[in-house]
């Protein structure tokens, strides 16, 4: 009973129908994610969408469509698709192993082995010579698109051994891609960080205003800081006005420069797994606290938001 249920479950998970449904769900989910704003509850775009669609918002938030690619639904579907692909790949691998074994036997077959064991026998005119029979067989197979070659007194047509591995290799490669996407979603982080000109912020959760992280993202492995050195409000290059353009520097844990460049639309700063792109710009204020004798006791940079 248990073995029968197990085999039935494996057949269902490895079925083409189940994989098709999973692909359809992932596709539709991804399409909805391009229409529905992505972000936290405090994100202005998410708030505006919730006010515009009050009836749909509870459902969208419940199933996690505002964080579509890190939600439990999407992760579960991708994980199920990975299991389905793995089972399918294993089944095709077993078939390929059997076919490869058959091809190896066929490649070394001789007249004696074929006489002892064969699957099909075609009766020929006893008056025909062996050479004539082989010639007729070669022509007939050639009309069927089967290329043959002569080896001693045998007519040989054996597919190359690598030809049976196309489907398994494709499915294992597809599984590797799915797992890479799944692990990437679990470990990724994305958010908005406000950095004033001349200010340096450590790349840590507390430095972000809006932040979304995967379930297995580990901040302990991140040792870098982000600094804005300058901001050109009217930067032009190649005859195109790029608008407000900051010059951003990424520093390692010891404060050494990893990379420095201007960042604007279609010109992101990339170093390792980090990608920095401009989202918005505004004003900031440096606030100083002085004691009664005029000595500065504290300083803070505050972002100024306008509604």
C-alpha positions in Angstrom: 0.0 0.0 0.0 2.7 2.5 1.0 4.9 1.4 -2.0 2.0 1.9 -4.4 1.2 5.3 -2.9 4.9 6.3 -3.2 5.0 5.2 -6.9 1.8 7.1 -7.6 3.2 10.2 -6.0 6.4 10.0 -7.9 4.5 9.5 -11.2 2.4 12.5 -10.5 5.4 14.7 -9.6 7.3 13.6 -12.7 4.3 14.0 -15.0 4.3 16.5 -17.9 0.8 17.7 -16.8 2.0 18.7 -13.3 5.0 20.5 -14.7 2.9 22.4 -17.2 0.5 23.6 -14.5 3.5 24.7 -12.4 5.0 26.6 -15.3 1.6 28.2 -16.0 1.3 29.3 -12.4 4.8 30.7 -12.3 4.2 32.5 -15.6 1.0 34.1 -14.5 2.4 35.0 -11.1 5.4 36.8 -12.8 3.0 38.7 -15.1 1.0 39.9 -12.1 4.2 41.0 -10.4 4.9 43.4 -13.3 1.5 45.0 -12.8 1.2 45.1 -9.0 3.7 47.4 -7.2 6.5 45.6 -5.3 7.5 46.7 -1.9 6.6 46.9 1.8 3.3 48.3 3.3 4.9 51.7 3.8 6.1 52.0 0.2 4.3 55.0 -1.5 3.6 53.0 -4.6 2.1 50.1 -2.7 0.1 52.5 -0.5 -1.3 54.3 -3.6 -2.2 50.9 -5.2 -4.0 49.8 -2.1 -6.1 52.9 -2.0 -6.9 52.5 -5.7 -7.9 48.9 -5.4 -9.3 48.4 -1.8 -11.1 45.1 -2.7 -8.1 43.4 -4.2 -5.5 44.6 -1.7 -6.3 42.2 1.1 -6.0 39.2 -1.3 -2.9 40.5 -2.9 -1.2 41.1 0.5 -2.4 37.7 1.9 -0.8 35.7 -0.9 2.3 37.9 -1.0 2.1 39.5 -4.4 3.7 42.7 -3.2 6.8 40.7 -2.6 6.1 38.3 -5.5 9.5 36.7 -6.0 10.3 36.1 -2.3 6.8 35.0 -1.3 5.9 31.6 0.0 3.6 30.8 -2.9 6.3 31.5 -5.6 9.0 29.7 -3.6 6.8 26.6 -3.1 6.0 26.5 -6.9 9.6 26.9 -7.9 10.6 24.2 -5.4 7.9 21.8 -6.7 9.1 22.5 -10.3 12.6 21.7 -9.2 11.5 18.3 -7.7 9.4 17.6 -10.9 12.4 18.4 -13.1 14.8 16.3 -11.0 12.5 13.2 -11.2 12.0 13.8 -14.9 15.8 14.2 -15.4 16.5 11.0 -13.5 14.0 9.0 -15.5 15.6 10.2 -18.8 19.1 9.5 -17.4 18.1 5.8 -16.7 16.7 5.5 -20.3 19.9 7.1 -21.7 22.1 4.7 -19.7 20.2 1.7 -21.2 20.3 3.1 -24.7 24.0 3.9 -24.4 24.7 0.3 -23.3 22.8 -1.0 -26.4 24.8 1.3 -28.7 28.1 0.1 -27.2 27.0 -3.5 -27.8 25.9 -2.7 -31.4 29.2 -0.9 -32.1 31.3 -4.0 -31.4 28.8 -6.6 -32.8 30.2 -9.2 -35.3 28.7 -11.9 -37.4 28.9 -14.5 -34.6 27.2 -12.3 -32.0 24.4 -11.3 -34.4 23.8 -14.9 -35.3 23.5 -15.9 -31.7 21.3 -13.1 -30.6 19.1 -10.8 -32.8 15.7 -9.2 -32.7 14.7 -9.4 -36.4 15.6 -11.7 -39.3 14.7 -10.9 -42.9 14.6 -13.8 -45.4 16.5 -13.2 -48.6 16.6 -15.0 -52.0 19.0 -17.9 -51.5 20.4 -17.3 -55.0 21.5 -13.8 -54.1 25.1 -13.3 -53.1 26.0 -11.7 -49.7 27.4 -8.7 -51.5 24.2 -8.2 -53.4 22.1 -8.5 -50.3 24.2 -6.0 -48.4 24.0 -3.6 -51.4 20.2 -3.8 -51.6 19.9 -3.4 -47.8 22.2 -0.3 -47.9 20.1 1.3 -50.7 16.8 0.5 -48.9 18.0 1.9 -45.6 19.4 4.9 -47.4 16.0 5.7 -48.8 14.7 5.7 -45.2 17.4 8.2 -44.2 19.6 5.7 -42.4 23.2 6.0 -43.3 25.2 2.8 -43.2 28.8 1.7 -43.7 30.4 -1.6 -44.5 32.6 -3.4 -42.0 34.0 -6.7 -43.3 30.9 -8.7 -44.3 28.5 -6.6 -42.1 26.4 -3.5 -42.8 26.7 -1.2 -39.8 24.5 1.7 -38.7 25.0 2.8 -35.1 24.1 6.2 -33.7 26.8 8.1 -31.8 26.9 7.5 -28.1 26.4 11.1 -27.2 23.1 11.3 -29.1 21.2 9.6 -26.3 22.3 12.2 -23.7 20.6 15.3 -25.1 17.4 15.1 -23.1 19.0 14.2 -19.8 21.6 16.9 -20.1 18.9 19.5 -20.9 16.8 18.5 -17.9 19.7 18.5 -15.5 20.8 21.9 -16.8 17.2 23.2 -16.4 17.2 21.9 -12.8 20.5 23.7 -12.2 19.0 26.9 -13.5 15.8 26.5 -11.3 18.0 25.8 -8.2 20.1 28.9 -9.0 17.0 31.1 -9.2 15.6 29.5 -6.0 18.8 30.0 -4.0 19.2 33.5 -5.4 15.7 34.5 -4.3 16.3 33.0 -0.8 19.6 34.9 -0.4 18.8 38.1 -2.2 18.2 41.5 -0.6 16.8 44.7 -2.2 15.9 48.1 -0.8 16.2 51.8 -0.8 19.0 53.6 1.0 19.1 57.3 1.3 22.7 58.6 1.3 23.6 62.3 1.4 26.6 63.8 -0.5 29.7 63.2 1.6 27.9 60.6 3.8 29.0 57.0 4.1 26.6 54.2 5.2 27.4 50.7 6.1 25.6 48.1 3.9 23.4 46.7 6.7 19.7 46.4 7.4 19.5 49.4 9.6 20.8 51.7 6.8 17.8 51.0 4.5 14.5 52.8 4.5 12.7 50.0 2.6 14.2 46.6 2.6 13.2 43.1 1.4 15.3 40.1 2.0 15.1 36.4 1.2 14.6 33.9 4.0 18.2 32.8 4.1 19.9 36.2 3.5 22.8 36.5 5.9 24.0 40.1 6.7 27.0 38.6 8.6 28.6 37.9 5.2 28.3 41.5 4.0 31.3 43.7 4.8 31.1 46.9 2.8 30.0 50.6 2.9 28.4 52.9 0.4 29.5 56.6 0.0 28.2 59.4 -2.2 31.0 61.7 -3.2 29.2 64.2 -5.4 25.9 64.8 -7.1 25.6 66.6 -10.5 22.0 67.8 -11.1 22.6 68.3 -14.8 25.0 65.7 -15.9 25.3 65.2 -19.7 27.2 62.6 -21.6 27.0 61.5 -25.3 24.8 64.5 -25.9 22.1 63.2 -23.6 20.9 64.9 -20.3 21.2 62.2 -17.7 19.5 64.3 -15.0 20.6 64.2 -11.3 23.6 61.9 -11.3 25.5 60.9 -8.1 29.0 59.7 -7.9 29.0 56.6 -5.8 31.9 54.7 -4.1 31.7 51.2 -2.7 34.2 50.5 0.2 35.2 47.2 1.7 35.2 46.4 5.4 38.6 48.1 5.9 37.5 51.3 4.1 39.4 50.6 0.8 37.7 51.6 -2.4 36.3 48.7 -4.4 34.6 50.7 -7.1 33.7 54.3 -7.9 31.6 55.7 -10.7 28.7 57.9 -11.7 25.3 56.2 -11.4 22.4 57.1 -13.7 19.6 55.4 -15.7 21.0 52.4 -17.6 24.4 52.9 -15.9 24.3 50.9 -12.7 27.2 50.3 -10.4 28.0 46.6 -10.2 30.5 44.9 -8.0 30.2 41.2 -7.0 26.5 40.5 -6.1 25.8 44.2 -5.4 24.0 46.4 -8.0 23.3 50.1 -7.2 20.9 52.2 -9.3 19.4 55.6 -8.8 15.9 55.7 -7.5 15.2 59.3 -6.5 16.9 62.4 -5.2 16.1 65.2 -2.7 17.5 67.3 0.1 19.3 66.5 3.3 20.2 68.6 6.3 23.2 68.3 8.6 22.0 68.8 12.2 24.5 69.8 14.9 24.0 69.8 18.6 26.0 72.4 20.6 26.5 72.8 24.3 26.2 76.1 26.1 29.7 77.0 25.2 29.2 76.5 21.5 31.1 73.2 21.3 29.6 70.6 19.0 28.5 67.5 20.9 26.8 65.6 18.1 26.0 65.7 14.4 23.5 63.9 12.2 22.5 63.9 8.6 18.7 63.9 8.1 16.8 63.3 4.8 14.2 66.0 4.0 11.0 64.5 2.5 8.4 66.5 0.6 4.8 65.4 0.2 
